[in-house]
Amino acid sequence: MKGVAPFLRTLATLLSMLLLCALADGAAAQPVVRVTTAGQGGTITVAASAEMAVEAGTAWNVITDYDHLAEFIPDMQSSRVIRHDGDQLLVEQRGSLGFLFFQQPIEVTLSVIEAPQRGIEAHAVSGNMAEMDGRYGLETLPSGLVRLSYSGRLVPDFPVPPVVGRIAVRSVLERQFNALVAEIVRRDTAVRGAAPK
């Protein structure tokens, strides 16, 4: 009986450590998304980033899955590749930009240049954005996490209320970037689960 109490204390300590490790792993599995926006004149700039415990290849496959983006990206009604020539593509997208009483359909054709596994640069060549430039970057950090970043510059070709426009862009971008990150994590989990043990 004398050895039971120390054994129970040791067992309780081990269980506590396991619980803390599980909680830490759970917290690490939920990427923190950071989004910032700024506006000057008719120009809106946006930036977003997230660090994820995923395979870089999975993240790349998701951000370049142009024909299926509308299936998991909010406020996007359609997305399709209309021309593909090596690492250069034309992608046609339709969606909406909205916040409270402000709602605006968005139609844009993007010239896209891919740097496989590293990044994507996109530039609007037609649609109702006077200017639209964006860049996605992928980077594997020394910690093993994968950082996905986005930076963009938008000049709408339609009237946008100054403050509401920036809030609407931030709201839409935050929803879309969170959905993109969630899809990357979902697919990565599925791939790891299907991998032979």
Residue frames relative to the residue before (quaternion, step in Angstrom):
aa qw qx qy qz dx dy dz
M 1.0000 0.0000 0.0000 0.0000 0.00 0.00 0.00
K 0.6016 0.5878 -0.3683 0.3961 3.59 1.10 -0.70
G 0.6968 0.4775 -0.2802 0.4559 3.58 1.07 -0.72
V 0.5235 0.6643 -0.4095 0.3421 3.62 1.20 -0.26
A 0.6664 0.5233 -0.3156 0.4272 3.61 0.84 -0.95
P 0.6737 0.4638 -0.3228 0.4763 3.67 0.79 -0.85
F 0.6257 0.5448 -0.3369 0.4452 3.58 1.04 -0.79
L 0.6712 0.4954 -0.2941 0.4664 3.57 0.96 -0.92
R 0.6304 0.5221 -0.3343 0.4672 3.57 1.05 -0.76
T 0.6496 0.5116 -0.3087 0.4701 3.60 0.97 -0.86
L 0.6509 0.5168 -0.3091 0.4623 3.56 0.98 -0.88
A 0.6481 0.5156 -0.3108 0.4664 3.59 0.96 -0.87
T 0.6408 0.5193 -0.3213 0.4652 3.60 1.02 -0.83
L 0.6564 0.5128 -0.3055 0.4615 3.59 0.94 -0.90
L 0.6597 0.5044 -0.3065 0.4653 3.57 0.96 -0.89
S 0.6312 0.5281 -0.3279 0.4639 3.58 1.03 -0.78
M 0.6567 0.5080 -0.3088 0.4641 3.58 0.96 -0.88
L 0.6452 0.5173 -0.3187 0.4632 3.57 0.98 -0.84
L 0.6446 0.5240 -0.3133 0.4602 3.58 1.00 -0.87
L 0.6534 0.5100 -0.3086 0.4667 3.59 0.96 -0.89
C 0.6435 0.5141 -0.3188 0.4690 3.59 1.01 -0.83
A 0.6510 0.5147 -0.3153 0.4603 3.57 0.98 -0.86
L 0.6552 0.5028 -0.3137 0.4685 3.57 0.98 -0.82
A 0.6438 0.5164 -0.3232 0.4629 3.57 1.00 -0.81
D 0.6442 0.5100 -0.3217 0.4705 3.59 1.00 -0.83
G 0.6460 0.5247 -0.3208 0.4523 3.57 0.98 -0.82
A 0.6543 0.5038 -0.3169 0.4666 3.56 0.99 -0.83
A 0.6595 0.5087 -0.3144 0.4553 3.59 1.00 -0.83
A 0.6430 0.5473 -0.3282 0.4235 3.58 1.12 -0.65
Q 0.6735 0.4481 -0.2891 0.5119 3.58 1.25 -0.30
P 0.2609 -0.8002 0.5167 0.1568 3.61 -0.09 1.25
V 0.3505 -0.7037 0.5786 0.2173 3.53 -1.13 0.73
V 0.2042 -0.7850 0.5780 0.0900 3.57 -0.71 1.12
R 0.1180 -0.7806 0.6118 0.0501 3.56 -0.90 0.98
V 0.0182 -0.7981 0.6010 -0.0399 3.56 -0.85 1.03
T 0.0160 0.7761 -0.6304 0.0089 3.56 -1.00 0.84
T 0.0727 -0.7741 0.6271 0.0468 3.57 -1.18 0.62
A 0.0288 -0.7653 0.6425 0.0266 3.52 -1.27 0.50
G 0.1175 -0.8025 0.5823 0.0560 3.56 -1.17 0.52
Q 0.0676 0.7684 -0.6346 0.0488 3.52 -1.09 0.78
G 0.7988 0.0215 -0.0688 0.5973 3.55 -0.55 1.15
G 0.7699 -0.3033 0.2427 0.5063 3.58 -0.81 -0.98
T 0.5861 0.5977 -0.3564 0.4149 3.58 1.30 0.04
I 0.1058 -0.7673 0.6307 0.0488 3.55 -1.01 0.92
T 0.1110 -0.7801 0.6121 0.0669 3.58 -0.86 0.95
V 0.1007 -0.7960 0.5967 0.0129 3.53 -1.05 0.82
A 0.0028 -0.7743 0.6326 0.0154 3.55 -1.23 0.53
A 0.0288 0.7882 -0.6135 0.0394 3.57 -1.08 0.74
S 0.0389 0.7954 -0.6045 0.0199 3.56 -1.16 0.55
A 0.0083 0.7682 -0.6402 -0.0029 3.52 -1.32 0.46
E 0.2175 -0.7488 0.6109 0.1371 3.54 -1.16 0.67
M 0.0542 -0.8372 0.5411 -0.0570 3.54 -0.72 1.16
A 0.3885 -0.6838 0.5660 0.2473 3.56 -1.17 0.65
V 0.3916 0.6975 -0.4872 0.3505 3.57 0.48 1.28
E 0.5721 -0.5419 0.4673 0.4009 3.55 -1.33 0.09
A 0.5324 -0.6419 0.4463 0.3246 3.58 -0.94 0.88
G 0.6282 0.5597 -0.3318 0.4266 3.58 1.04 -0.76
T 0.6323 0.5185 -0.3299 0.4717 3.57 1.06 -0.72
A 0.6413 0.5168 -0.3228 0.4663 3.58 0.95 -0.88
W 0.6453 0.5222 -0.3163 0.4592 3.59 0.96 -0.85
N 0.6591 0.5217 -0.3107 0.4438 3.58 0.90 -0.91
V 0.6667 0.4979 -0.3088 0.4608 3.59 1.03 -0.75
I 0.7204 0.4480 -0.2852 0.4461 3.61 0.74 -0.96
T 0.7132 0.4034 -0.2640 0.5089 3.62 1.21 -0.33
D 0.4769 0.6607 -0.4405 0.3768 3.60 1.26 0.25
Y 0.0604 -0.8806 0.4687 0.0362 3.57 0.90 1.04
D 0.6948 0.5023 -0.2888 0.4260 3.59 0.91 -0.90
H 0.7545 0.3577 -0.2092 0.5090 3.60 1.20 -0.29
L 0.3576 0.7638 -0.4833 0.2349 3.62 1.23 0.07
A 0.6579 0.5373 -0.3183 0.4210 3.59 0.94 -0.86
E 0.5785 0.5972 -0.3763 0.4087 3.60 1.21 -0.33
F 0.8222 0.1784 -0.0949 0.5322 3.61 1.10 -0.52
I 0.6161 0.5202 -0.3609 0.4686 3.62 1.25 0.02
P 0.3936 -0.7265 0.5072 0.2449 3.65 -0.62 1.05
D 0.8240 0.2510 -0.2051 0.4647 3.56 -1.24 0.60
M 0.6177 0.4808 -0.3661 0.5032 3.59 1.26 0.28
Q 0.2546 -0.7986 0.5291 0.1323 3.57 -0.61 1.15
S 0.8057 -0.0605 0.0564 0.5865 3.60 1.03 -0.71
S 0.0159 0.7588 -0.6509 0.0163 3.51 -1.29 0.56
R 0.1790 0.7934 -0.5660 0.1349 3.58 -0.75 1.01
V 0.4493 -0.6521 0.5445 0.2764 3.51 -1.20 0.69
I 0.1421 -0.8068 0.5689 0.0730 3.58 -0.73 1.02
R 0.7817 0.0297 -0.0780 0.6180 3.58 1.28 -0.13
H 0.0479 -0.7949 0.6047 -0.0159 3.55 -0.98 0.89
D 0.1025 0.7869 -0.5970 0.1176 3.56 -0.61 1.16
G 0.7960 -0.1945 0.0802 0.5676 3.57 0.08 1.30
D 0.8021 -0.2192 0.1942 0.5205 3.55 -0.72 -1.12
Q 0.6370 0.4882 -0.3386 0.4912 3.60 1.27 0.22
L 0.0144 -0.8092 0.5850 -0.0527 3.54 -0.88 1.02
L 0.2386 -0.6789 0.6572 0.2242 3.49 -1.43 0.22
V 0.0521 -0.8062 0.5891 -0.0182 3.57 -0.73 1.09
E 0.2006 -0.7762 0.5912 0.0881 3.55 -0.83 1.07
Q 0.0034 0.8133 -0.5800 0.0459 3.57 -0.78 1.05
R 0.0831 -0.7612 0.6413 0.0494 3.54 -1.22 0.70
G 0.1756 0.7772 -0.5876 0.1406 3.50 -1.03 0.84
S 0.3913 -0.6999 0.5308 0.2744 3.54 -1.16 -0.56
L 0.2302 -0.7269 0.6340 0.1288 3.48 -1.30 0.58
G 0.2056 0.8205 -0.5059 0.1689 3.57 -0.48 1.11
F 0.0951 0.7503 -0.6521 0.0536 3.50 -1.27 0.61
L 0.8298 -0.0605 -0.0256 0.5542 3.56 -0.66 1.18
F 0.8404 -0.1300 0.1024 0.5161 3.63 -0.68 -1.06
F 0.6321 0.5402 -0.3355 0.4428 3.59 1.22 -0.28
Q 0.1044 0.7769 -0.6109 0.1110 3.58 -0.67 1.15
Q 0.0583 0.8083 -0.5807 0.0775 3.58 -0.80 0.99
P 0.3675 -0.7042 0.5565 0.2436 3.61 -0.76 1.00
I 0.1705 -0.7694 0.6091 0.0890 3.57 -1.10 0.75
E 0.0228 0.7593 -0.6496 0.0298 3.55 -0.96 0.96
V 0.1354 0.8037 -0.5635 0.1350 3.55 -0.72 1.03
T 0.1795 -0.7245 0.6513 0.1368 3.52 -1.21 0.66
L 0.1748 -0.8212 0.5418 0.0396 3.54 -0.68 1.17
S 0.2797 -0.6841 0.6455 0.1925 3.51 -1.12 0.79
V 0.0828 -0.8317 0.5485 -0.0246 3.55 -0.52 1.23
I 0.0793 -0.7628 0.6403 0.0424 3.55 -1.00 0.89
E 0.2024 -0.7981 0.5615 0.0826 3.55 -0.74 1.11
A 0.1208 -0.7038 0.6928 0.1005 3.52 -1.22 0.71
P 0.3637 -0.8024 0.4092 0.2374 3.60 0.22 1.29
Q 0.8551 0.0925 -0.1562 0.4856 3.48 -1.03 1.12
R 0.7116 0.4402 -0.2662 0.4786 3.61 1.26 -0.04
G 0.7876 -0.2919 0.2054 0.5023 3.59 0.84 -0.82
I 0.2847 -0.7205 0.6112 0.1619 3.51 -1.42 0.18
E 0.0916 -0.7593 0.6397 0.0765 3.55 -1.05 0.79
A 0.0540 -0.8085 0.5858 -0.0158 3.57 -0.87 0.97
H 0.0434 -0.7854 0.6170 -0.0211 3.53 -1.09 0.85
A 0.4150 -0.7159 0.5015 0.2526 3.60 -0.78 1.01
V 0.1450 -0.7956 0.5847 0.0645 3.56 -0.90 0.98
S 0.7843 -0.0153 -0.0353 0.6192 3.59 1.28 -0.17
G 0.4943 0.6387 -0.4935 0.3228 3.54 -1.30 0.32
N 0.6325 -0.5622 0.3800 0.3735 3.56 -1.26 -0.21
M 0.5169 0.5291 -0.4754 0.4763 3.55 1.06 0.88
A 0.4280 -0.7039 0.5000 0.2671 3.59 -0.66 1.09
E 0.7661 -0.0613 0.0463 0.6381 3.56 1.10 -0.81
M 0.1128 0.7711 -0.6214 0.0805 3.54 -1.09 0.75
D 0.0804 0.7810 -0.6101 0.1069 3.53 -0.55 1.21
G 0.0620 0.8079 -0.5831 0.0592 3.57 -0.95 0.82
R 0.0858 -0.7873 0.6084 0.0515 3.52 -1.23 0.51
Y 0.1684 -0.7362 0.6487 0.0940 3.52 -1.03 0.96
G 0.0762 -0.7908 0.6060 0.0403 3.56 -1.02 0.81
L 0.1457 -0.7615 0.6259 0.0842 3.55 -1.14 0.73
E 0.0560 0.7961 -0.5968 0.0836 3.55 -0.89 0.99
T 0.2668 -0.7316 0.6027 0.1742 3.56 -0.96 0.90
L 0.3018 -0.7868 0.5203 0.1384 3.56 -0.60 1.20
P 0.6663 -0.4982 0.3596 0.4226 3.63 -1.21 0.39
S 0.6247 0.5499 -0.3325 0.4436 3.60 1.15 -0.59
G 0.5419 -0.6063 0.4103 0.4128 3.58 1.25 -0.38
L 0.5397 0.6012 -0.4074 0.4257 3.57 1.26 -0.23
V 0.3355 -0.7111 0.5796 0.2139 3.54 -1.26 0.50
R 0.1980 -0.7766 0.5882 0.1079 3.56 -0.82 1.02
L 0.1258 -0.7483 0.6489 0.0554 3.53 -0.92 1.05
S 0.0038 0.8042 -0.5937 0.0264 3.56 -0.77 1.01
Y 0.0997 -0.7725 0.6247 0.0559 3.53 -1.24 0.55
S 0.0347 0.7592 -0.6499 -0.0035 3.55 -1.09 0.72
G 0.0223 0.8238 -0.5630 0.0626 3.56 -0.93 0.89
R 0.1687 -0.7487 0.6338 0.0967 3.50 -1.31 0.48
L 0.0571 -0.8221 0.5655 -0.0344 3.55 -0.68 1.16
V 0.0062 -0.7443 0.6676 0.0151 3.54 -1.11 0.82
P 0.2583 -0.8016 0.5168 0.1535 3.62 -0.13 1.24
D 0.3462 -0.7159 0.5711 0.2035 3.55 -1.22 0.65
F 0.6501 0.4127 -0.3151 0.5548 3.57 1.15 0.75
P 0.5963 -0.5915 0.3885 0.3790 3.61 -1.09 0.52
V 0.0493 -0.7888 0.6125 -0.0128 3.55 -0.90 0.98
P 0.4458 -0.6672 0.5155 0.3006 3.62 -0.78 0.94
P 0.5860 -0.6570 0.3298 0.3408 3.62 -0.63 1.10
V 0.7626 0.3536 -0.2165 0.4966 3.62 0.59 -1.07
V 0.6620 0.5220 -0.3083 0.4406 3.57 0.89 -0.97
G 0.6161 0.5683 -0.3472 0.4205 3.59 1.02 -0.80
R 0.6829 0.4770 -0.2894 0.4716 3.55 0.89 -0.92
I 0.6378 0.5147 -0.3241 0.4724 3.59 1.01 -0.80
A 0.6468 0.5241 -0.3194 0.4528 3.59 0.98 -0.87
V 0.6532 0.5049 -0.3129 0.4696 3.58 0.94 -0.91
R 0.6586 0.5049 -0.3154 0.4603 3.59 0.90 -0.90
S 0.6549 0.5266 -0.3078 0.4462 3.58 0.93 -0.94
V 0.6812 0.4772 -0.2832 0.4776 3.58 0.89 -0.98
L 0.6708 0.5039 -0.3087 0.4481 3.58 0.84 -0.96
E 0.6432 0.5274 -0.3269 0.4487 3.58 0.95 -0.86
R 0.6590 0.4951 -0.3080 0.4752 3.59 0.93 -0.89
Q 0.6979 0.4866 -0.2820 0.4434 3.56 0.86 -0.97
F 0.6745 0.4884 -0.3045 0.4624 3.57 0.91 -0.89
N 0.6240 0.5265 -0.3320 0.4724 3.59 1.04 -0.76
A 0.6567 0.5052 -0.3079 0.4677 3.58 0.99 -0.83
L 0.6270 0.5321 -0.3276 0.4652 3.59 1.05 -0.78
V 0.6606 0.4963 -0.2960 0.4792 3.57 0.93 -0.94
A 0.6511 0.5197 -0.3175 0.4529 3.61 0.93 -0.87
E 0.6580 0.4992 -0.3115 0.4699 3.59 1.01 -0.78
I 0.6150 0.5335 -0.3463 0.4661 3.60 1.04 -0.73
V 0.6726 0.4881 -0.2906 0.4743 3.57 0.89 -0.97
R 0.6415 0.5332 -0.3240 0.4463 3.60 0.97 -0.87
R 0.6996 0.4594 -0.2797 0.4704 3.59 0.84 -0.97
D 0.6291 0.5366 -0.3382 0.4493 3.57 1.01 -0.77
T 0.6435 0.5163 -0.3105 0.4721 3.57 1.00 -0.86
A 0.6520 0.5169 -0.3086 0.4609 3.58 1.01 -0.86
V 0.6594 0.5056 -0.3067 0.4642 3.59 0.97 -0.89
R 0.6706 0.4893 -0.3052 0.4667 3.58 0.90 -0.89
G 0.6494 0.5248 -0.3108 0.4542 3.59 1.06 -0.78
A 0.7017 0.4585 -0.2621 0.4782 3.58 1.12 -0.69
A 0.5298 0.6468 -0.4083 0.3664 3.59 1.24 -0.32
P 0.5361 -0.6310 0.4437 0.3428 3.60 -1.02 0.77
K 0.4035 -0.7212 0.5099 0.2389 3.57 -0.98 0.84
